[in-house]
Amino acid sequence: MSGASVLAGCAADLPARPAEPVVIAQPRAEALACPALPPAPVCPELPPPTTEPLPPPEDPRALLAPADIRQIPGWEQDNFAEALDAFRKSCPALLGQKSWNRVCGLADAAAGDAARAGAFFGQEFDAFQVLAFATESPIGTVTGYYEPLLMGSRVRTPRFKFPLYAPPQDLITVDLSALHPDLKHRRLRGRLEGNRLVPYFSREDIEGDKKPLKGLELVWVDDAVESLFLQIQGSGQIQFENGERIRVGYADQNGHPFRGIGGLLVRRGELKLGNASMQGIKNWAQRNPKKVQQYLNANPSYVFFRELPTDLPGPLGALGVPLTAERSVAIDPRVVPLGAPVFLATTYPVSARPLQRLMMAQDTGGAIVGPARADFFWGFGDAAGQQAGRMKQNGNMWVLLPKGYDLSTLPSTVKVRK
């Protein structure tokens, strides 16, 4: 019962307030007073509110330090025509945001010519180096991802027995930014149990014997570990035995935190640290089929998919636009605005060879958290997968914002050095 209901019930028990005392004529001259009212019942003490307090606003994650765009290492050597093509894909999602309207309107005029494209980025944007807020360190971690190809079927068969699920209707998402602006990009996911919001089913629940999502199978694939890595990549293509091929993309997630299984395999002595790559984990799974599910269950996060149009030039990122191989990057949106150009200075996988180029922040990822944290999109297929699976490099990052950008619109997790 709500506090208002308790009070209402209490008020109903009070006797009605009498009219002004009536003086009755008596043989004697004195008037008789009305009898005293009985004591009112005491309202019970209201219980404390049952709603959970809002999560506190996050502490700052990053410091943006103004930088001379011409002094960024590798800036002059980049192919800005390629970068501009990738940026123009962002513009349909950015139009309508006041800070981006002008640069998106100018982008088409600079297309097709590297010199004009370079001048466009150099003259229309201000550069800010991304630093860790607490230490002001510029060094972040750069990993890689790609679009894999899996073999699959529209129906379950003895070979194809691992489902990819569509989003369940009972999955509820609460956007916390509607409650407080400092909670932008923070969401709660769960399901209703009576009138309570409880955590949604974990991976172990979903893939266990009860099969709570039965009937939501989008397609079936032939390998549980490949299914896991498809969820980590966020998109992929499925090849059917009749030659048909479809593309699937991220649709939603169950709200549980992502926990990588590579580190767990190392800690338990199943893999050596140098072999805890994507390919190393796949090789381990082939040697240890009976152990696979228990290690998969250690990652409670679960991704749901949707089928995408086959004519897209690439998978869709979190910005809602097709990704471009080696020009799109996943970032932490609590540090870098989605859609912004980002210059990344890192090295090729397992190499000291410089990899310095202008990327577009067109995607996000559950494990992509923190300042100067980036996930480099390598493209489609096995060759891209080889690069992505081996990539874990140090890197520096600069975010480019249009001149005149309203810095007050940045998340509260970002501060700008004056």
C-alpha positions in Angstrom: 0.0 0.0 0.0 1.4 3.4 -0.9 1.8 6.2 1.7 -1.1 8.0 0.1 -3.3 5.0 0.6 -2.3 4.6 4.2 -3.1 8.2 4.9 -6.4 8.0 3.0 -7.5 4.9 5.0 -6.6 6.7 8.3 -8.6 9.8 7.4 -11.7 7.7 6.6 -11.7 6.4 10.2 -11.8 9.9 11.8 -15.3 10.9 13.0 -16.9 13.7 11.1 -16.2 17.2 12.4 -19.4 18.5 14.1 -21.1 21.8 13.3 -20.7 24.6 15.7 -22.1 23.7 19.2 -25.9 24.2 19.5 -27.2 26.0 22.5 -30.4 24.3 23.8 -32.9 26.2 25.9 -33.2 24.6 29.3 -35.1 25.5 32.4 -31.8 26.7 33.8 -30.1 29.6 32.1 -26.8 27.9 31.4 -26.3 26.1 28.1 -25.2 22.5 27.8 -21.9 21.9 25.8 -21.6 19.1 23.3 -19.8 16.0 24.6 -16.0 15.7 24.0 -15.0 13.9 20.8 -13.5 10.5 21.2 -9.7 10.4 20.5 -8.8 9.9 16.8 -7.1 6.7 15.9 -3.4 7.0 15.5 -2.2 6.5 11.9 0.4 3.8 11.5 4.0 4.9 10.8 4.6 4.9 7.0 7.0 2.4 5.8 10.2 3.6 4.1 10.0 3.9 0.3 10.5 0.6 -1.5 12.0 2.0 -4.7 15.8 1.5 -5.1 17.9 4.7 -5.2 19.1 5.7 -8.6 22.7 4.7 -9.4 25.0 7.6 -8.6 26.4 9.7 -11.5 29.6 8.2 -12.8 33.0 9.8 -11.9 34.8 11.5 -14.9 36.5 9.0 -17.1 38.4 11.1 -19.5 40.1 14.5 -20.0 40.0 16.1 -23.5 43.2 18.1 -24.0 43.1 20.6 -27.0 45.8 19.6 -29.6 47.2 21.0 -32.8 45.7 18.8 -35.5 48.8 19.1 -37.7 51.0 17.7 -34.9 49.2 14.5 -34.6 51.6 11.7 -35.5 50.8 10.3 -38.9 48.3 13.0 -39.8 49.9 14.2 -43.0 50.4 10.6 -44.3 46.7 9.5 -44.1 44.4 9.0 -47.0 41.7 11.5 -46.2 39.5 10.6 -49.1 38.9 7.2 -47.6 38.3 8.8 -44.2 35.8 11.2 -45.7 33.8 8.4 -47.4 33.4 6.8 -44.0 32.5 10.1 -42.3 29.8 10.8 -44.9 28.1 7.5 -43.9 27.7 9.0 -40.4 26.0 12.1 -41.5 22.5 10.7 -42.0 22.6 9.8 -38.3 24.2 13.1 -37.2 21.9 15.5 -39.2 19.5 17.2 -36.8 22.2 17.7 -34.2 23.1 21.4 -34.4 26.8 20.9 -33.9 27.1 18.6 -36.9 24.8 20.2 -39.5 27.4 22.5 -41.0 30.2 20.0 -41.4 27.9 17.3 -42.8 26.6 19.9 -45.3 30.2 20.6 -46.4 31.4 17.0 -46.6 30.0 16.2 -50.1 31.9 19.1 -51.7 35.2 17.6 -50.5 34.5 14.0 -51.6 36.7 12.3 -54.1 39.8 14.3 -53.7 42.4 13.6 -51.0 43.7 17.2 -50.7 40.2 18.7 -50.4 39.2 16.0 -47.9 42.4 16.7 -45.8 41.6 20.4 -45.9 38.0 19.7 -44.8 39.1 17.8 -41.7 42.0 20.2 -40.9 39.9 23.4 -41.2 36.5 22.4 -40.0 37.4 20.5 -36.8 39.2 21.0 -33.5 41.3 18.1 -32.2 41.4 16.9 -28.6 43.7 14.2 -27.2 41.9 11.7 -25.0 43.6 11.3 -21.6 42.7 9.3 -18.6 41.1 11.7 -16.2 42.8 10.5 -13.0 46.4 10.1 -14.4 46.3 12.1 -17.6 47.9 9.2 -19.3 47.3 9.2 -23.1 47.8 5.4 -23.4 44.8 3.2 -24.1 44.1 -0.3 -25.4 43.2 -1.0 -29.0 41.7 -4.4 -29.9 40.1 -5.6 -33.1 36.8 -7.0 -34.3 35.4 -8.2 -37.6 32.3 -9.7 -39.4 32.6 -13.5 -39.3 30.9 -16.1 -41.6 29.1 -19.0 -40.0 27.4 -22.0 -41.4 23.8 -22.2 -40.5 20.2 -23.3 -41.1 16.7 -21.9 -40.8 15.7 -25.1 -38.9 17.3 -27.2 -36.3 19.2 -30.3 -37.6 21.6 -32.7 -36.0 24.4 -30.5 -37.3 22.9 -27.1 -36.8 21.7 -27.2 -33.1 23.0 -23.9 -31.6 20.4 -21.1 -31.9 20.8 -17.4 -32.4 17.8 -15.8 -30.8 15.7 -12.8 -31.7 15.0 -10.3 -28.9 12.4 -11.6 -26.4 9.3 -9.6 -25.8 9.6 -9.8 -22.0 13.0 -8.0 -22.1 12.5 -4.6 -20.5 15.0 -1.7 -21.0 15.1 1.3 -18.7 16.9 4.3 -20.1 18.3 6.0 -17.0 19.0 9.2 -18.8 15.3 9.9 -18.7 15.6 10.0 -14.9 18.8 12.1 -14.6 21.0 13.7 -17.4 24.2 12.5 -15.7 23.0 8.9 -16.4 23.2 9.3 -20.1 24.2 6.0 -21.9 23.3 4.0 -18.8 20.5 1.4 -19.0 19.0 -1.3 -16.9 17.6 -4.4 -18.5 15.5 -7.0 -16.9 12.1 -8.7 -16.9 9.0 -8.4 -14.7 8.3 -10.9 -12.0 5.0 -9.8 -10.6 5.5 -6.1 -10.2 9.3 -6.3 -9.7 12.0 -5.8 -12.2 14.5 -8.6 -11.9 17.6 -9.5 -13.9 17.0 -11.1 -17.2 18.0 -14.7 -17.9 21.8 -15.2 -18.0 23.6 -17.2 -20.6 23.4 -20.3 -18.4 19.7 -19.8 -18.1 19.1 -19.3 -21.8 21.2 -22.2 -22.9 20.1 -24.5 -20.1 17.6 -27.3 -20.2 14.5 -25.1 -19.6 15.0 -23.1 -22.9 13.1 -20.0 -21.8 13.4 -18.5 -25.3 12.1 -21.5 -27.2 10.3 -20.3 -30.3 12.5 -17.2 -30.8 15.2 -19.0 -32.8 16.3 -16.8 -35.7 18.7 -19.3 -37.2 20.7 -22.3 -36.0 24.5 -22.6 -36.4 26.9 -25.5 -36.0 29.3 -24.4 -33.4 28.7 -23.0 -29.9 32.1 -21.2 -29.7 31.5 -19.6 -33.1 28.1 -18.4 -31.8 29.8 -16.8 -28.8 32.3 -15.0 -30.9 29.5 -13.8 -33.2 27.9 -12.3 -30.1 31.2 -10.6 -29.2 31.6 -9.2 -32.8 28.0 -8.0 -32.8 27.3 -8.9 -36.5 28.0 -11.6 -39.1 26.9 -13.5 -42.1 25.2 -16.9 -42.1 25.7 -19.3 -45.1 23.0 -21.9 -45.7 23.6 -25.2 -47.4 21.5 -24.1 -50.4 23.9 -21.2 -51.1 21.7 -18.5 -49.6 23.5 -16.1 -47.3 22.0 -13.6 -44.8 23.4 -10.9 -42.6 22.5 -10.7 -38.9 23.2 -7.8 -36.5 23.0 -6.8 -32.9 19.4 -6.2 -31.8 19.7 -6.2 -27.9 21.5 -7.7 -25.0 20.3 -9.4 -21.7 21.8 -6.7 -19.4 24.4 -8.9 -17.8 28.1 -7.8 -17.8 30.4 -9.2 -20.4 33.2 -11.5 -19.0 35.8 -12.8 -21.4 36.6 -16.5 -21.1 40.2 -16.2 -22.3 41.4 -14.8 -18.9 39.5 -17.5 -17.1 41.1 -20.2 -19.2 44.5 -18.8 -18.4 43.8 -18.5 -14.6 42.6 -22.1 -14.5 45.6 -23.4 -16.4 43.7 -24.4 -19.5 45.6 -22.0 -21.7 48.9 -20.1 -21.6 48.6 -16.3 -21.7 50.2 -16.1 -25.2 47.5 -18.5 -26.6 44.5 -16.7 -25.1 43.5 -15.2 -28.5 40.3 -15.9 -30.4 42.0 -18.6 -32.4 43.6 -20.1 -29.3 40.2 -20.3 -27.6 38.7 -22.0 -30.6 41.5 -24.5 -30.8 41.1 -25.2 -27.0 37.4 -25.8 -27.5 38.0 -28.4 -30.3 40.3 -30.3 -27.9 37.9 -30.0 -24.9 34.3 -30.3 -26.2 33.0 -31.5 -22.8 34.3 -28.4 -21.0 33.1 -25.8 -23.5 29.6 -25.1 -22.0 30.8 -24.5 -18.4 33.3 -21.9 -19.7 30.8 -20.3 -22.0 28.4 -20.0 -19.0 31.1 -18.0 -17.1 30.1 -15.1 -19.4 26.5 -14.3 -18.4 26.1 -11.7 -21.2 23.9 -12.8 -24.1 23.3 -10.9 -27.4 20.1 -11.1 -29.4 20.1 -10.6 -33.2 18.0 -9.4 -36.1 18.2 -10.2 -39.8 19.5 -7.2 -41.8 19.0 -6.3 -45.5 21.4 -8.2 -47.7 22.2 -5.2 -49.8 24.0 -3.3 -47.0 27.6 -2.4 -47.8 28.6 -3.5 -44.3 27.3 -4.5 -40.9 25.4 -1.8 -39.0 27.1 -0.3 -36.0 25.6 1.3 -32.9 25.3 4.6 -34.8 22.9 2.8 -37.2 25.1 3.2 -40.3 27.1 0.6 -42.2 30.7 0.1 -40.9 33.7 0.6 -43.2 36.6 -1.9 -43.0 39.6 -0.3 -41.4 37.9 3.1 -41.1 35.2 2.3 -38.4 36.0 2.0 -34.7 34.0 1.1 -31.6 34.5 3.5 -28.7 33.1 4.2 -25.2 30.2 6.7 -25.9 30.8 8.0 -22.3 34.1 9.4 -23.6 33.7 9.9 -27.4 30.5 11.1 -29.1 29.1 8.6 -31.5 29.7 9.7 -35.1 32.8 11.8 -34.3 36.1 11.3 -36.3 38.8 9.8 -34.2 42.5 9.7 -35.1 44.0 6.5 -33.8 47.8 6.1 -33.4 48.6 2.4 -32.6 50.5 -0.5 -34.2 49.5 -3.5 -36.3 48.7 -6.7 -34.4 51.7 -8.3 -32.7 54.0 -5.7 -34.5 55.7 -2.4 -34.0 54.6 -1.3 -37.5 52.7 2.0 -37.1 49.0 2.0 -37.7 47.9 5.7 -37.8 44.7 6.8 -39.4 41.5 8.8 -39.1 38.7 6.5 -38.1 35.0 7.1 -37.5 33.3 6.4 -34.1 30.4 4.4 -35.5 30.1 1.5 -33.0 30.2 0.6 -29.3 30.8 -2.7 -27.4 30.2 -4.1 -24.0 33.9 -4.5 -23.3 34.9 -1.2 -24.9 35.1 1.0 -21.7 37.4 3.8 -20.7 39.5 6.6 -22.1 41.4 5.9 -25.3 39.8 2.5 -25.6 39.1 1.5 -29.1 38.0 -1.6 -31.1 39.3 -1.5 -34.7 36.9 -2.9 -37.3 38.9 -5.0 -39.8 36.1 -6.0 -42.1 34.6 -9.3 -43.3 36.0 -12.9 -43.4 38.9 -15.0 -42.3 41.7 -12.6 -43.1 40.0 -9.8 -41.1 39.4 -12.3 -38.3 43.1 -13.2 -38.2 44.0 -9.6 -37.7 41.2 -8.9 -35.2 41.9 -12.0 -33.1 45.6 -11.1 -32.6 45.1 -7.4 -31.9 45.7 -6.0 -28.4 48.0 -3.0 -28.8 48.7 0.2 -26.9 47.3 3.3 -28.6 46.7 7.0 -28.5 43.5 8.7 -29.5 42.4 12.2 -30.7 38.7 13.0 -31.1 37.8 15.7 -33.7 34.8 17.9 -33.0 33.4 20.5 -35.3 34.5 24.1 -34.7 32.0 25.7 -32.4 30.9 22.4 -30.9 28.9 22.9 -27.7 31.2 21.2 -25.2 28.5 21.4 -22.5 26.7 18.6 -24.4 29.5 16.1 -23.7 28.7 13.5 -21.1 29.4 14.3 -17.5 32.1 11.6 -17.6 34.2 13.8 -19.8 36.0 17.0 -18.8 37.8 19.4 -21.1 41.1 21.0 -20.3 40.8 24.8 -20.6 
